[in-house]
Amino acid sequence: MKEEEFQKKVINKLDGIDKRLKNIEEKLDNIENAMNSISEDVEDEDDYESDDTSTPEPEGNNITGILPPHKNIKGYI
């Protein structure tokens, strides 16, 4: 009887370990899918930023063209 009980305990432990491993694999798959999605988004963003339609970067401290003129902005042009 003792050997059968021991075998059942071992089998139960192995089943528990198997379930945890499957859970970990599922979580890793979810992480991999999320990373792939982020990578695709970054590639799409890089493609978008490389278009000639993007706004030019301001030179120096010149903020003309970045903010619309407004009477509440100090030093508005």
C-alpha positions as semicolon CSV with decimal commas, in nm:
position;residue;x (nm);y (nm);z (nm)
1;M;0,000;0,000;0,000
2;K;0,274;0,244;0,085
3;E;0,438;0,212;-0,255
4;E;0,106;0,274;-0,434
5;E;0,042;0,584;-0,222
6;F;0,392;0,708;-0,297
7;Q;0,337;0,654;-0,670
8;K;0,006;0,844;-0,654
9;K;0,175;1,133;-0,473
10;V;0,453;1,142;-0,730
11;I;0,202;1,134;-1,017
12;N;0,000;1,414;-0,855
13;K;0,315;1,624;-0,810
14;L;0,414;1,565;-1,172
15;D;0,064;1,659;-1,288
16;G;0,086;1,981;-1,086
17;I;0,425;2,060;-1,233
18;D;0,293;1,988;-1,583
19;K;0,000;2,226;-1,531
20;R;0,233;2,500;-1,406
21;L;0,465;2,451;-1,702
22;K;0,173;2,477;-1,945
23;N;0,062;2,796;-1,769
24;I;0,414;2,939;-1,797
25;E;0,432;2,844;-2,167
26;E;0,099;3,018;-2,228
27;K;0,222;3,331;-2,052
28;L;0,546;3,325;-2,252
29;D;0,344;3,293;-2,574
30;N;0,136;3,594;-2,469
31;I;0,452;3,793;-2,397
32;E;0,600;3,691;-2,732
33;N;0,283;3,795;-2,914
34;A;0,283;4,130;-2,734
35;M;0,648;4,189;-2,822
36;N;0,581;4,102;-3,186
37;S;0,288;4,343;-3,188
38;I;0,501;4,619;-3,037
39;S;0,776;4,547;-3,288
40;E;0,528;4,576;-3,574
41;D;0,395;4,903;-3,429
42;V;0,748;5,044;-3,407
43;E;0,820;4,940;-3,766
44;D;0,495;5,103;-3,878
45;E;0,587;5,416;-3,683
46;D;0,931;5,424;-3,843
47;D;0,768;5,396;-4,185
48;Y;0,530;5,677;-4,094
49;E;0,808;5,900;-3,963
50;S;1,016;5,852;-4,274
51;D;0,745;6,007;-4,491
52;D;0,823;6,350;-4,638
53;T;0,491;6,481;-4,503
54;S;0,627;6,505;-4,148
55;T;0,668;6,848;-3,995
56;P;1,019;6,992;-3,998
57;E;1,209;7,000;-3,672
58;P;1,264;7,350;-3,530
59;E;1,619;7,479;-3,532
60;G;1,772;7,618;-3,215
61;N;1,532;7,786;-2,976
62;N;1,296;7,903;-3,248
63;I;0,947;7,790;-3,153
64;T;0,774;7,968;-3,440
65;G;0,541;7,725;-3,607
66;I;0,524;7,484;-3,316
67;L;0,266;7,668;-3,110
68;P;-0,016;7,873;-3,255
69;P;0,002;8,242;-3,165
70;H;-0,206;8,304;-2,856
71;K;-0,241;8,609;-2,638
72;N;-0,183;8,409;-2,317
73;I;0,159;8,280;-2,429
74;K;0,438;8,506;-2,307
75;G;0,656;8,637;-2,586
76;Y;0,411;8,538;-2,856
77;I;0,512;8,643;-3,202
